[in-house]
Amino acid sequence: MVSIEDIRLAEARIGGQLLTTPFLESRTLSQIVGAQVFLKFENLQFTASFKERGACNMLTQLAQQGVRGVIAMSAGNHAQGVAYHAQRLGLAATIVMPRFTPAVKIERTRSFGAEVVLHGDTLDAARQHAFELAKSRGLTFVHPFDDDAIIAGQGTLALEMLDAVPDLDTLVVAVGGGGLLAGMAIAARALAPRIEIIGVQATRFPSMFNAVKKTEHATGTSSIAEGIAVGTPGVRTFEVISTLVDDMLLVDEGDIEQAVLMLLEIEKTLVEGAGAAGLAALLRHPERFRGKRVGLVLSGGNIDPLLLGAIIERGMVRAGRLARLRVSARDVPGVLARITAVVAEAGANIDEVHHQRAFTMLAAQNVEIELVLQTRGRDHLAAVLAALREAGFQTDPQP
């Protein structure tokens, strides 16, 4: 097992090669969840992910050993960390990525001079292909999580967090293969033996949860938290996590979406799904953390712009700030103008209008008008509906 001494050596080795990120209290999030919440902004690293830590630690050692070429498998963040630090250290890098990897991560990885090979629909398929290429090309494989040097590098996060806030009660850490949680658990147990350490996985990819809890939750095919969508946990990381971690929690896709949006709106910081998993756990299980001093890692900020747009829009729908209404009325001149005037008077903004005559069960002389509105929230939406009904229109919100 990796030791605290290994993590201290990693801290000295990577010092000056990457950012010591801020670790700050969020007063607003603390009020919302009822705990004192501290955020570690790893999304501010140059490649926008904590993965730089482990990659830098391992590659620095490989460069000193005279290795010239490396290969890695990753859905994006490990890929960028390896590609960037390989370029810095003069190592040739080949990165195998699953075909579903967001385009923003693929292009960023290529921008660091790495050869990108797209293979397979899962991380496991990409990993197997990377092993084959490593053997055929004589490259050194840089594992995304199940390697002592990677685990030690990720563990430097806990050193920084506990140095800044020594009296933390709890660490909440997202888990995919387990490199981050394992490294942080080793460091935290050495520095603060009584601290509570909790891992968080997406419900659709509960591999480490199943391994630790001895459960059989089904694995899905995709998740917005693709950075932790790992089908098979690490061997080394499982050994550490099953020994040192207190509990594991699962969060749904909706929880993760809400956390991404809250961090964007409240903290003005952009995180990907995996980076928001810790906050999602606090939102899903607030009683579990009430009154505690909790440290969260915003582990990455590489999110596809189209996915982010969808998350924002869906979040507005859930909050009642974006709503779809169906209004029925007599099909006479000026009726649409009357409807839009009522909506405007109620203070809502019209995003879309669909005028439907043929595909409706209404009488032939009637028309069905579908409106997509921007409102201030659910109370305001209720007021708009009331104003339309008072004006004589039949209306209902649509799912």
Summary of the structure (lengths in Angstrom):
residues: 399
radius of gyration: 24.8
end to end distance: 51.4
largest distance: 82.3
contacts: 1476
relative contact order: 0.12
helix: 47%
strand: 20%
